[in-house]
Structures are given as C-alpha cells and as structure tokens.
Amino acid sequence: MPDFDGDISQADADRLCFAASCVFFALLRRKAAMLGTQIVLPKLLCPTTCHPPPEMLDDELVKEATAMLLRLGVVEINDDGIVDLILVSHE
C-alpha cells in the first residue's frame, strides 16, 4: 500500500478512487434501504458497471478511501462510530 502522504502513482490514485466509489455506492444502497426510497443521482455520477462491496477490497485501501470521502465532506461518522452519507434534501 502506498504512503498517501507522499507521492502517489496514477495506478494507486485509480485504486483509491475506485475504492472510494465502492464505499460510496455501498453506503448509498444502505441509506436508500434505510429510508425505504430511491436516491436519484445524475447519470454522470452513476457507474457503468456494478462495483464490488467494500468487503471484497483490501481493508487498508477501504480505510483510506473512507478517509478521503470524509475529508471531501461526502460522509460523516455518527456518534456510534458508523460511517454514513451526508445527503441534501430539496424538500
């Protein structure tokens, strides 16, 4: 696993972004199931292929991907230590 504080290769950046996408879509599926609704995304943000669940990826890579999503403000860690999506409602 690369040192994410130092230089990162394009291949490592691609792996990190793919893992972040896997984490994001897993959380999105969980949130939709929890809310009992569909969550609509622009077509541009939707993957063209199914992403594997994060459990199928390297644990350290998933941790780094989750940390990246946290820094980007896409997810938050609730009081129970559970990672959750930050959703904006237009209701």
matplotlib code that plots the C-alpha trace (Angstrom):
import matplotlib.pyplot as plt

x = [0.0, 1.4, 2.2, -0.7, 1.2, 3.9, 3.8, 1.2, 1.2, -1.6, -2.4, -2.6, -4.8, -7.1, -7.3, -8.1, -10.8, -12.3, -12.4, -14.0, -16.6, -17.3, -17.6, -19.9, -22.3, -22.4, -23.4, -25.9, -27.6, -27.7, -29.1, -31.8, -32.8, -32.9, -35.1, -37.2, -36.8, -34.7, -31.9, -31.6, -28.2, -27.2, -26.3, -22.8, -22.2, -23.6, -21.1, -21.4, -20.6, -21.5, -19.0, -17.9, -18.8, -16.0, -15.6, -14.0, -11.3, -8.1, -9.0, -6.3, -7.5, -11.1, -9.9, -8.0, -11.0, -13.4, -11.0, -10.9, -14.7, -14.7, -12.2, -14.4, -17.5, -19.3, -19.6, -19.7, -19.1, -22.0, -21.9, -22.0, -18.9, -20.8, -19.9, -23.0, -23.6, -24.3, -27.5, -29.0, -32.8, -34.6, -38.0]
y = [0.0, 3.4, 6.1, 8.5, 11.4, 11.2, 10.8, 8.6, 6.8, 7.1, 3.4, 3.9, 7.0, 5.0, 2.2, 4.7, 6.4, 3.1, 2.0, 5.4, 4.7, 1.2, 2.6, 5.5, 3.2, 0.7, 3.5, 4.8, 1.4, 1.2, 4.7, 4.0, 0.8, 2.5, 5.3, 2.9, 5.0, 5.5, 8.1, 9.8, 10.7, 12.4, 9.9, 11.3, 10.1, 6.6, 3.8, 1.8, -1.4, -2.9, -2.1, -4.8, -4.4, -2.8, -6.1, -7.6, -4.9, -4.5, -3.2, -0.5, 0.7, 0.9, 2.9, 5.4, 5.6, 6.3, 8.9, 10.6, 10.7, 12.1, 14.9, 15.7, 16.0, 13.2, 11.1, 11.6, 9.4, 9.4, 9.1, 5.3, 5.3, 4.3, 5.9, 7.5, 9.5, 13.2, 13.7, 17.0, 17.1, 19.5, 19.1]
z = [0.0, -0.9, 1.6, 1.0, 2.5, -0.2, -3.9, -5.4, -8.7, -11.2, -10.6, -6.8, -7.3, -9.6, -7.0, -4.2, -6.3, -7.3, -3.6, -2.7, -5.3, -3.9, -0.4, -1.7, -3.6, -0.7, 1.7, -0.9, -1.1, 2.7, 3.0, 0.4, 2.1, 5.5, 4.1, 2.1, -1.0, -4.1, -4.2, -7.5, -8.9, -12.1, -14.9, -14.9, -11.4, -11.9, -12.7, -15.9, -14.1, -10.7, -8.0, -5.6, -2.0, 0.1, 2.0, -1.2, -1.2, 0.9, 4.4, 4.4, 1.0, 2.2, 5.3, 3.1, 0.7, 3.6, 5.0, 1.6, 1.5, 5.0, 4.0, 1.0, 3.2, 1.5, 4.6, 8.3, 11.3, 13.7, 17.5, 17.2, 15.0, 11.9, 8.6, 6.9, 3.8, 4.1, 2.0, 1.0, 0.7, -1.5, 0.2]

ax = plt.figure().add_subplot(projection="3d")
ax.plot(x, y, z, "-o")
ax.set_aspect("equal")
plt.show()
